[in-house]
């Protein structure tokens, strides 16, 4: 795909902002690692070599223990199998992920109660939570859920807000006034109370939370797009499109919105960080995703109730700080790259 000179200049400017570009690369690594989390954090083996045959359980179907000479029909315990093969020294072997636990698995001990502190020997590198689940696994899978939630929420909010805001700015008049009053009334509805009421009736799932938050989350971008569209509708290219007989729908979606893409892209990273914080806050308060879903908010709540287990709160707060800092730096760099005045210098 051939990029126009203006786009190439913006990309070059973005790359020149070292802090933002480095944060972007870190964020891409985090995204890829979360998408393929099963390869890094999982209680299923990556490869099993048994009696001359190779098995790849990670993304395959469940393999019972009888497949590998065990005396049970349920799914193979690959950590136990690896220990057994090592003791037998028979040429069979198991390759496990670096963190051989899934986010729902309880790793308990006979002589102690969780939470357990970090232990490299037991491969609980950040310890376990209050019921024995691995913290690394909960963080990684919790990040995948949080980033998917924030991206889907971003798309939903922007689809609604950009459309309504552009229409308000383009048509003006009574249409604009009516929607202004609707937005003013709607923005005064207490969002948290709505969540509490719905959570008391039904257990909210992933898509239900997105829907509820999207109902209230489109207002911010709507005001921005309304203001920008007011300015753009008087431009020469809009007048030329009108003269050529273009419909209002075509003018808005084929001409005005593409010319305001800089505004949309600039706000996107900050909206992503807002989505992550919103989901984490709801999970912390107990109105978010139902347990045992991996959740950063639930880990923060556990850290608050188990202050002596410093590794729980320390791990999740560290992960949140890194994630939000990376996303914020990306947002700063994107804003600067799309700013025609280039009035700020980032190192």
N, C-alpha and C positions, 0 to 999 in steps of 0.2 A: 504494500500500500504506500502510495506516494503522498507525503505530507507537504502542505503548503509552507512557504518560507516563514510566515508568522507563527505557525504551530511549532516548527523546528526551533525558532528563536525562543519560544516559551519553554520548550523542553530543555534547551541549552541553559537557559536562565535557571530553571529548576535544578539541574545537575550542578550548577555552580554554587548553589547554596548547600554547603557541605553537611550542615547539621540536618537539614530536611531530607537531602538525598540519601544520607547514611541511614536515617530513620526509615525511609521508604524501603531500602534494601532489608533492614532488620524486620520490618513489618511483613514483607513478602516471605522471608524465611519462616516467620511465625505462622503465617497463613498456610504455607506448604506443609510445615510440620504438623499443624492441626488437621489438615485434610487427610494426611497419611499417618494419623496418630497411631493406628493399629500396628504399624511397623515398628514404632518406637516404644509405645506403652500399651501392653496387652498381655493377658495371661495365656494366649495361644502362641504356640511356637511358630517361628518363621519357616523353619525347615526341620523335618524329622527324617533321619536316615535309619531305616529299620529293615534288616535282612535283605539288603541290596536294593530296596525300593526307597524312593523319595516321596515325601508327603509335604504339602503346603497348606497348613490348616488356617492361616491368618484370615484370608478372605474366602475360604471354602466353607463347606458344610461341616456340621459337627461330626467329629471322629470319636467313637466310643473307645474306652480303654482296651476292649478285647482285640482291637486292631493291632495293638502293640504288646500283646501277651499279658495284659492286666486282667484281673478277675471281676471287672464291673462293666456294666452296659452304658453308663452315663459318660459325659464328655471327659476326655483324657485330662488328667492333671499333669501338665507338661513339665512343671518344675519338679514334681516327684519322678516323672519319667526320666528327666535329664540326670537326676541324682542316681537313679537306678542304673542307667546305661553307663554312667561314669564308674560306678562301683563294680559292675560286671566286666568292664573293659573288653567288650565283645565285638567292637567295631561299629556298633550302633551309636548314634549321637543325635543330640537335639540342639538346634540353634534358637535361643530365646531372644526376645527384644531386650534392649538395654534396661528397661523397667518392666519386669515380668508380672505385672498386676493390671487388672482392669479397674475402672473407677467404682464398680459396684461390689467388689470382692472384699470380704472381711478376712484379714490375716491375723488370727488370734493366737495367744499363747496360753499354756496350761497354768503357768505360775504367775501371771501378771495381767493387769487390766489395761486396755488402751485409754488414752492415746500413747503411742510409743514414740520415743525420740528418734531423730535421724540416725540411720545405721547403714553404712556402705556394705557391711558384711551381709546384711539381710536384704540389701537392695531397696530399702526404703530411704531414699536419699534425702527426702525432706520430712521423714517420719510418717506417722499415720494420724488419722483423725480420731474422734472420740469413740468410734465403733470399729476401728481397726482398718479403715480403708486408706490406701496409699494416697498421700497428699499430691505427689507429682501427677498421678493419674487423674485425680479430681481437678487439678489446675489445668492440665492440657485439654481434657474433654470439656471442662467448663469454659475454657477460652473458645473452643470451637462452637459451642452453643451460643455464647455471648456475641461472637463476631457475626455468626449467621443471623442471629436475632437483630443486631444493629443494622446490618446491611439490608435485610428484608424490610425493616422498619423505615430505613432511609428511602428505599425505592417507593414504598407505599406512600409515605409522607410527601415525597417530591411529586409523585404522580398526581396526587390530589391538590397539593398546594400550588404547584406550578401552573396547573390547568386553571384553577379558580382565580389565582392571582393575576395571571395573564388576561383572563376574560374581564376581570374587574378593571384593570388598567386600560384595556383596549376599548371596552364599550362605555365605561364611565356612567354618568347620569344616574337614573333610578336603580339600574342594575347594581352599580357600585355602592350606592347608599344602602340598599337592602342587604347586601352581603356584609357591609361594614357593621350594620346593627346585629346581624346574625353572629358574626365573629365576636363582637364585643360581649354578647350574651353568652355564647358558647365558651369563651375564654374564662368566664367567671364561675363555671361549673367546677366544683372541687374534684379534681381528678382522682386523688387518693381515696376519697370517700366512695367514688364509683367502683374502684378496684376492690375495696373492702366489702361493699355490698355484693358484688358479683362473686367474690371468693367465698362469701358465706353461703351462697346458693349452689354454686358449682365449683369444682376444682379446675382452675384455669390451666389450659395446656399451652404449648408453644404458639400455635397460630391464633388462639383466642387472645393471648396477651398482645400479640402484634396488632390484632384488630382493635382492641380496646385502646392501646396507646396511639394507633394511627388516627383514631377518631378525634383525639385531642392534639396530636403532634403536627398536624399540617398547617397550623395557624401562622407560625413564625415565617416560614418560607413564602406563605401567601402574601403577607404584607410587603416583603422584599420584592417579589415579582410584580406586585401591583405598582409599586413605585417605579421600577425599572421600565415596565411596559408603558406607563404614562409618558415616559421620556422617549421611548423608542417609536411610539406610534406616530410621532410627528416627523420622523426621519424621511429623507427623500426616497429610500428604497421601499418604504411602506406606501408612500404616495404613488410611486411608480407601479407597484403591485396592484393598487386600487384601480389605476388608470387602465391596466391591462385586463381588468375584470376578474381578478382573483377573489375568491370567497373569503369571508372573515375567518373561517376555520383554517384555510390555507395560509392566510397572512400570519395568523397567530402561531401555528405549529410548524410552518415551513420557512418563515422569515424572522419573526420576532424572537421566538424561543431559541433558535440556533445562534442568534446574535447576542443573547444574554447568557450563553453557556458558561462564560467566565464567572458570573455571579454564582451559578448553580454549583460549579466545580469547587469554587472557593469555600462554600459553606459545607460541602459534603464531609470532609474529615472531621470537623467539629460536631456534625450531626452523628457520626459514627461513635465518637467518644461519649456523646450524650446518651446514645442508646445503650452502650455498655454500662454506664453508671446507673441508668434507670433500671435495667434488669437486675443488676447487683443489689440496688437499694430495695427493690421489691422482694427479692429472694431473702435478703437480710431481715425484712419485716415479716416474712412469712406469707406474703401475698403473691409471690411469683410462681415459678415452676414447681410442681409437686415433687417431694422426695420419692425416690433417692436420686433424682436427676443431678448430675454434677453441676455445682453452682458455686461461684465465687462468693455470692452473698451468704449462702449457707455456711461456707467455711469461715467467713468473718463472724457470723453468729456463734459458731462453735468456738472460735478463738476468744470471743467475749466471755463465754460461759466457762472456758477452761484457760484462765489467764496463766496458770503455771505451765501449760503446754505452749510455750512461746513460738514454737515452730509452725503452729497452725496459722495464727494471725500474721506472723512475720512473713510467711511464704506468700499468702494471698495478697497482703498489702504490697509486698515487693513486686509481685506480678502485675497488680493494678497500676502501680506507679510507673513501671516500665512501659506497659501498654499505652496508658493515657499520655505519657510523655512523648512516646514515639508518634502517636497519632496527632498530637498537638503540633509537634515539629513539622510533620508532613503538611498539616493545614497551613502553618505559617509560610512554608516554602511555596505551596501551591498559590496562596494569596499573593505572595510577592512575584511569582512567575507570571501571573495573569494581570498584575498591576501595570498599566502602561506608563505610570509616572516613575516607577522604579525609585521610590523615595526612601527605601529602607535598605540597609545592608546587613545581611546575616552572615556570620562566620561559621 
